């Protein structure tokens, strides 16, 4: 329970193959060291069952919006922002 927070979950999902490709691309990019993309990618190669962790929203008692990011954003960015601004109220 989050009694003081105004929060929502925006869960982005895509095909597993697309997710793999995005992880690989980020692992070679000049990103902040906190992201540890290469280390995470290796862990996911060693333990493929961990991909399931990324394929479902975090388990919190909060409003959830599922966003398909395979080709752009569905729903569109403005709808995502409205969901967040309304704190998940539909």
C-alpha positions as CSV (number, residue, x, y, z in Angstrom):
1,X,0.0,0.0,0.0
2,X,1.2,3.5,-0.9
3,X,-0.8,5.8,1.3
4,X,1.1,9.0,0.6
5,X,2.0,8.5,-3.1
6,X,0.2,9.7,-6.2
7,X,1.5,7.1,-8.5
8,X,0.6,5.0,-11.5
9,X,2.3,2.2,-13.4
10,X,3.0,2.7,-17.1
11,X,4.1,-0.7,-18.3
12,X,5.8,-0.7,-21.8
13,X,5.7,-4.0,-23.7
14,X,6.9,-5.2,-27.0
15,X,7.8,-8.5,-28.7
16,X,10.6,-10.4,-26.9
17,X,12.8,-10.3,-30.0
18,X,12.5,-6.5,-30.1
19,X,13.3,-6.2,-26.5
20,X,16.4,-8.3,-27.0
21,X,17.5,-6.0,-29.8
22,X,16.9,-2.9,-27.7
23,X,18.9,-4.3,-24.8
24,X,21.8,-5.2,-27.2
25,X,21.7,-1.7,-28.8
26,X,21.8,0.0,-25.4
27,X,24.6,-2.2,-24.1
28,X,26.9,-0.7,-26.6
29,X,25.8,2.9,-26.2
30,X,27.4,5.6,-24.1
31,X,25.0,5.5,-21.2
32,X,25.3,6.3,-17.5
33,X,27.1,3.4,-15.7
34,X,24.1,2.9,-13.4
35,X,22.2,1.3,-16.3
36,X,24.5,-1.8,-16.5
37,X,22.8,-2.8,-19.8
38,X,25.6,-5.2,-20.8
39,X,25.6,-6.9,-17.4
40,X,21.8,-7.3,-17.4
41,X,21.9,-8.6,-21.0
42,X,24.4,-11.3,-20.0
43,X,22.3,-12.2,-17.0
44,X,19.3,-12.6,-19.2
45,X,21.2,-14.8,-21.6
46,X,22.4,-17.0,-18.7
47,X,18.9,-17.1,-17.2
48,X,16.2,-16.7,-20.0
49,X,13.4,-17.2,-17.5
50,X,14.2,-13.7,-16.1
51,X,12.7,-12.2,-19.2
52,X,9.3,-12.8,-17.7
53,X,10.1,-10.1,-15.1
54,X,10.0,-7.5,-17.9
55,X,6.9,-8.9,-19.5
56,X,4.4,-8.0,-16.8
57,X,3.7,-4.9,-14.8
58,X,5.1,-4.5,-11.3
59,X,2.8,-5.9,-8.7
60,X,1.6,-2.8,-6.9
61,X,-1.9,-1.8,-6.0
62,X,-1.9,1.1,-8.4
63,X,-3.6,2.0,-11.7
64,X,-1.9,0.4,-14.6
65,X,-1.6,1.4,-18.2
66,X,-0.2,-1.1,-20.7
67,X,1.7,0.6,-23.6
68,X,2.6,-1.3,-26.7
69,X,6.0,0.1,-27.9
70,X,6.6,-2.3,-30.8
71,X,5.9,0.4,-33.4
72,X,5.7,3.8,-31.7
73,X,3.3,4.0,-28.7
74,X,-0.1,2.5,-28.4
75,X,-1.9,4.3,-26.8
76,X,-0.3,7.5,-28.1
77,X,1.9,9.7,-26.0
78,X,-0.8,12.2,-25.3
79,X,-3.1,9.5,-24.0
80,X,-0.3,8.2,-21.8
81,X,0.3,11.7,-20.4
82,X,-3.4,12.1,-19.7
83,X,-3.5,8.8,-17.8
84,X,-0.6,10.0,-15.7
85,X,-2.0,13.4,-15.1
86,X,-5.3,11.9,-14.0
87,X,-3.4,9.5,-11.7
88,X,-5.0,6.6,-13.5
89,X,-8.6,7.8,-13.3
90,X,-10.4,6.9,-16.5
